[in-house]
Amino acid sequence: MFSRVLGLIREQVFAGLFGAGFVSDSFAVAFRIPNLLRDLFAEGALSAAFVTVFSAYQTNRSQAETWRLAANVLTFFLILLSLLTLLGIFFAEGIVSLLAPGFGVVPGKIALTVQLTRIMLPFLVFISLSAVVMGILNTKGRFFVPAIASSFFNLGTLVGGVSLALILPHFGQPAIVGMAIGTLIGGMAQLAIQIPTLLGTGFRYRPVFDLKDPGLKKVLKLMIPATIGMSASQIIIFINTNFAASCAEGSVSWLYYAFRLVQLPIGVFGVALSIAMLPVLARQAAEKDIAAMKGTMVSSLTMVFALTLPATAGLILLSKPIIRVIFEHGAFTALDTIATAQTLSLYAIGLFAYSANKILVPAFYALDKTKYPVIASFMAIIFNIVIITFTIDQFQHLAIALSTSCTMLINFLFLMVVLYKKLHGYSVAYLAQGLMKIALATSALGAMLFMALPLFDPWLNGNILQQVSALFCLLLMAVGLYGSILHLLKLSEMNIITEKVRLRFFTK
């Protein structure tokens, strides 16, 4: 949560400095290239594949073999990703032209995007090594430091980037170059903050480069299909950026800001639960405890629904005041607020499916059934292209947000059905019962916000203090009502959360 809030502050500062237009569009596309690869390697395939194999080694192998695997994986990916980065820098102009051909009609836009891309590409190396370190720490039961590490990325980007953005224009460089360099500073900080905790687990890095290592081969074997399987959304975003570059100027930025905002609940709920769940599933798979795996997955899905469905209702109903409070400052105009709020509402429709997929895909890793996420990915990509092609002329950038949500829903339904068959069933009744309770509480939350919004309208359109106060009151009322209803309906996952909070903060 702390990391995502800092991320929002970073985006807020960025929007105030650069608004939505020529410069911000260039940065969004340039950052999309290493960010796409980051999600393929760091949050996606590398992290999941490594945790699966590392957990199996920890269960069945000696400590020396386990640490040797970790060192070999770190060395291999340091070399591989460094080579990929160099290739990316060399071919940056071709990559940018392929990703955003529409930029070519605006003088200087391709050149600026290429410059920013070349600066930010090494970010991939730092963030991917950070993912391996995070996998080691999570498997060892250390969750806080890896989770807080991304906060240091945001701090590094915010402090370093803004400082350089103010300094570099005095040396003839665009201010946006400072933000690009700040991204590198943030990536280094995210890796560095985890090193002391890694050393505390007993790990000592000794360079090992053994391509014949069966553990490394297993990681790569899982990664190849998983790279596609866990990255459907990123591949779709890559395609969508191409479409968005052909829309009105500012479209890339509106999509970027809205998607960054919807990433808050995805990161806090979907990614966080996925990170915590994966070592548990991997251990249960190594012990062949399928019954426990089913229970873990169903309970995790119920918890994701309980956290993301109310977030969906809140983001749709409060999209405009949220965007206004966070972004409508400096160069970010009221028109940008309306366009970004509309985009956010459409992205929010697929929020629960996006987050649930973060839970479903790791279950396929644990079962060593990685081809099914690959099939789901190809389906999502095809549906995405078809939906956008038929709607973009009428709805412009909004067609891209709507298509993203639709494809995530299709992906989710496919993975749920296939996993049911591969696990020989799981408790659909338990899931449906929980979903009914969550839907009832979410409906009450939505009705309350719908009726309360006109009463708060003067404050929501007032000065910044009034806007923040009104939003805070609405969110507090919504959370209180939602939590109370789920508590009365006795949703066990919600009771687990409240009990953990009570024990941690209110019991000596």
N, C-alpha and C positions, 0 to 999 in steps of 0.2 A: 504494500500500500504506500509506504513512504517513497519507494522508488518511483511508482507511477505518478504520485503527486508531484514529485520533483520533475518528472518528465513533462507533466502538464505545465509547470512553471516555465520550464525550458521552452516549450512550444509557445507559451504566452509571450515571453520575452521576444522570441523570434518573430512572432506575428506583429508585435508592436514595432520592431525594428524594420521589418521588410515587407509586411502586409501580404497581399496575395496578387502576384503578377510576375513580371519578367524574372527578377532575381530569385524569388521564392520557388517559382516553377523549376528553374534550373537546379536549385539546391535539392528539391524534392526528387527529381529524376536522378541526379548524381548520387544521392544517398540511397536511392532505391537499389542501385547495382550492388554495392557491398552488403546492404541490408538483406537483399534477396539471398545472397550467398551465406550471410550470417544465419538466417533462419533455416537454410538447408543444412548447414553444418552445426551451428551452435545450439539453437533451440530445437532443432529437428533431428535429423538422422544421426549425426555424430553423437550427440548427448544420449539419445535413447539406445542406440546400438552399443555404445560403450558401457552404459550402466547395466544393460542386460548381461554382457559378457563378464564385466568386472564383478558383478554380484555372483555369477556362477563360479568364478575363480575363487572368490572369497569363501564360498560355501564348500567347494570341493578340492581346492588346491592349497599349497603352502603359502605363507605370507611372502616368502622370497619370490615365488612365481607370480603372485598377484602384483607386487610392486614392479617386477620386471615388465609385466604387461603394460602397466601404466606408463612407465618410462618409454617403452617402445612406441606406444600410441602417440605420446607427446612429441617424440622425435619425428615420427613419420609425418604427422600432420603439420608440424613446423616447416618441414621441407616442402611438402606438397602444396600447402597454402601460400608459402612464399613464392613458389614458382607460378601459381595461379595469379597471384597479385601482380607479379612482373608482366605476365602475359596480358592481364587486364589493363595495366598502365600503357603498354605498347599499342594495344588495339582499342583504346578508350574511345577514339573518335568514331570508329565503326560501330561499336556497341551503342553509343549514345544515338547515333543516326538510326540504328535499327530500333531502339527502344522508343525514341521520340522523333520520328521523321517530321512531324508537324512543326518542330522548333526551327527547321531550316528556313521557313518563310520570314522569320524575325531576325534581322541582322544582329550578329554577335551572340545569339542565344545558345547555339551549338557550341561555340568556342568556350563560353563561360561554363557550360555544363561539363565539357571535357576537362577543363582545368580543375573543377571541383571534384570530379570523379577520380582523377589521378591522385589528388591529395588524400582522398578518403579511403581508397582501396586497401591500404595496409591495415586499416581497422579490422578487416576480416581475420587477419592472423591473430591479433590480440584477443578478439572476442571468441574465436574458436578454441584457442588454448584455454581460455577462461572456462569454456563449456566442459572440457575434459576435467579440469580441476574441480569444477562444480560437481561433476558426476562422481568423482572420487569421494568428495566430502559428503554428498548426499548418501552414498552407499555406506559410509562410515557413521551415518546418523547425525551429521552436522548440516543443519539447514539454515540457520540464521545468517551466518557470514556469506554463504553463496547468494542468499536472497537479497541481502543488503548491498551486495557488490554492485548491482546495477544502479544503485543510488549514487555510487561514486562515478559511474559513467555519466550520469546526468549532471552531477556536480562539476566534473571535469569539463564537460561540454559547455555548461552554463558559465562557469567562472572563466575558464580558459578561452572559450569561444567569444564571449561578449567582450572580454578585455582586449583580445586581438582584433575584434571587429571595430573597436574604437581606436586602436593604435595603427593598424595597417594602412588605412587611407592616407595617413601622413607620409607613407613610403610608396605611394602610387599604386597600391593594391586595393581591389574592391573589399568592402567591409565583409561581404559574405565569405571571402577566403578565410577570414578569422574563425568563422563558425565551422568551416570544414576542418581546419587544423584542430579546433576544440574537440571535434569528434574523435580524432586520433588520441588526444590527451585523455579523453574519457575512457576509451578502450584500454589504454595502458593502465589507468587507475583501477578499472574493474578487475583486471588480472592481478595486479600487484596487491590489492587488499586481501585476496584470498591466500596468498603465499604463506603468511605466518600460521594460519590455521591448518594449511596442508602440511607444513613441517611438524605441527603439533600431533598429527596422526601417525608420525613415524616415517613418512615418506621422505626419501632423499634422492633427488634426481641424479642419475648416472646415465650418460648418453648410451642408448641402445638402439641399433638400427638393424632389425632382423626381419626381412620380408617373408621369411619362411615360418615365422612364429605363428602357431595355430590360433592363438588368441587374437592376434592382429587380423589374420585371415577371416576369422569369425566376425569381427567387428565390421570389416569391409563387406563381407557377404550380407550382413544385415543392412548395411548402409545403402548398398546399391539400389535395391527396390525401395528402401525406406526414404531415400532422398526424394523420390517422387511422392511416396505415400504420405509423408508428413508435411509436404510443402505445396499441396494443391493450392492453398490460398495464396501463397507467394507467387506461384507461377501465374495464377489468375491475376494478381495485382500487376505483375510484369506486363501481361497482355493488356490489362486495363489502362495502364499508363500510356501505352501506345494509342489506344482509342482516345483517352483524355487529352493527349497532346493535340488532337485534331479539333477539339471543342474550343469554346470561347476562352480567351486568355484569363487565367485565374482558376480554371477548372481543375488543373492538376493540384493546385494549392488547396482548393476547397475539399477535394477528395482526401488529400493528405492530412489536413487538420481534423476532419471528421473521423477518419480512420484512426488517427493517433488518440482521439478522445475515446472511441469505442474500445481501444486497446486497454483502457484503464480497468474495466471489469473483467476483460478477458485475461489480463495479466494477473490481477489480484485473485481471481477465482479459478479460471480454467488452467492457466499455466502453473499456478501455485499448487493446485491439487494434483496436477499431472506430475510435477516434480516430486511431490511427497509420495504419490502412489506408485511410481515406476519401480523404485527399489523393493517395495513390498510385493508387487506383482512378480518381479523377477525372482525374488527369493522363493515365493510360493510355487512358481513354475519350476525352479531348480529342485524343489522338494516334491514335485508332482502332486501338489495339493490343489486340485481343480475346484473343489467345493469352496475353499477359502478364496480362490481367485474370483469366483462368481460373486461371492459376498462383497469382496472389496470393490469390484467394478460397479455393481448395482448401487451400493451405498454411496460411492463417489459420484455417480451420475445423478442420484437424487440430490446430493449436496450441491452439485453444479446447477441443477434446475432451481433449487431453492434460492440460490444466490443471483443467478443471471436473469430469470424471468421478471422479478421486480425491477432489476436494473434496466431491462428492456422497456418496461412501461414508463419508468422515470425518464429515460433518455428521449423517448418519443414525445411525451407530454411536456417536458421541460427543455427540449432541445434549443429553442431560441434564447431563453434567458441564460442557459448554461453557456452557450457560445458567446453571448453578449458580455457576460461577466468575465470570462476567461480571455477572450481574444479581441473584443472591440475596443482597442486602444491604439493610439499612434496611427500607423499606416493602414490598419485593418478597419474597413468601413462598415457602415450599416448594411450595405448591399452584400458585402462578404459574409456578414452574420446570417442574413436570410438564406443565402445560397449554401453555406456550410451547415446550417441547422436542418435544412431540407435533406441534405446528404446524410447527416447523422441519423435522422429518423429512419431512413431506408437501411442504412448499415445495421441499426439496432435490431431490426426484424430478425436477422440471422445470428444475433449475439449468442443465444443459448446453444444453437447448433455448432457454432464456431468453437465455443468453450467445451462442449461435450465431445467434439472430435479430438480435443487435446487429451481426453480421457480414453476414448475408444482406441485410437491408433496405438498407444503403448501396450494395450492388451494384446494386439496382434503381434507385437515384437516379442512379448513374453511367451506367446504360443508358437513363435517361429513361423507365423503365417503372414509374411510381409507382402505377398503378392496381392492380397485383397485391398489394402490401402492404395496400391498402385492402380488397380482397376477403378477404384472410386475416384482417384485423381484424374484419370483420363476422362471419366464420365463428367466430372465437374468442369474440366477445361472445355470440353465440347459444348456442354449446356451453356456455359458462360459466353462463349463466342456466339452461339446461336441467339441467345436472349439479347445480347447487346446489339448484334447486327440488325435485329428487327425493331429495336426500340430507341437506338441512339439518335436517329434523325428527329424524333419527336421530343424525347426527354433529355437529350444532351448528356451532361455528366451524371444526372440522376439515374440514367439507365445503367450506369456502371455500378453504382451503389446497390441498386435493386438486384441486378444480376449476381453480384457477389453474395448477397443474402440467400437468394434462391439456390445457388449452387451449393452453398454450405448446408442448406436444408436437405438437398438431394444426397449429398455426401453422407450426412448424418444418418438418414433413413437406410441407405445401403449398408453402411457399416454395422448398424444395429441388427439388421436382419442376418447378415453373414455371421456376425459374432454369436448370435443366438444359435445358429446351426453348428458352428465349430465348437462351442462350449456344451453342446447337447442340451441347450436350454439354460435359462437363468430366470430369476423370479420376476416375471412380467407383472404379476399381481402386486407385488411389493412396490415396484416402480410406478405402476398406474395409480395405486392408492396414494403414494406420496405426491404424484403429479396432480391429482385431483385437489389435495389439500393446498398445494402451492398455487394452483390456478385460482382457487377460491380466494386465497389471501391476496394474490396479485390483482384480481378483479376489484376487491375492496380498496386496495391501494390506488388503483387507477381511477376509480369513481371518486375517491376523496380528493385526489389531485385535480381532477376535472372540475369539481365543484369549488375547490378552494382558489384556483387560478384567477378567476375574475375578481375575487376579494383582494388578492395581493397585486393585481395589475398595476395600480399607481406606483407601488414601490418597485415592482419589477422594471418599470420604465423610468425610475428616478435616478438619483446619483448612484455612484458605485457602492457606497456604504449601504444605501437602501436596497439595492439589488442583491448584494451579498447576504444581508439580513433576511430578506424575503426568501431567497433560495435556501438558506440554512433552516429557516422555520418550516418550509414545505418539506424538505428532506427529512428533518427530524420527526415531523408528524407522520410522514409516509413510513419511515423505518419503524417507528413505535407501533403504528397500527398493524403493519405487516408482521412484525415479530410477535406481537400479542396474539394475533389470530392463529399463527402457526403454533404458538405455545399452547393455546386452548385446544387446537386440533391434534396436539400431541405428535407432531412430526419428529421422529426420533433423531434425525440428523440435526435439526435445529436445537433440540434439547442437548445433544452432544456438544454443540458449539457453545451454547450458553453455560453449560456446566463447566467446560474447560476455562471459559472466561472467568467464571465465578471462582474456581479453584486457583487460577493464576493470580488474580488481582484482589480478591476479597476474602481470601482465607490465609491465615498466618501459617 
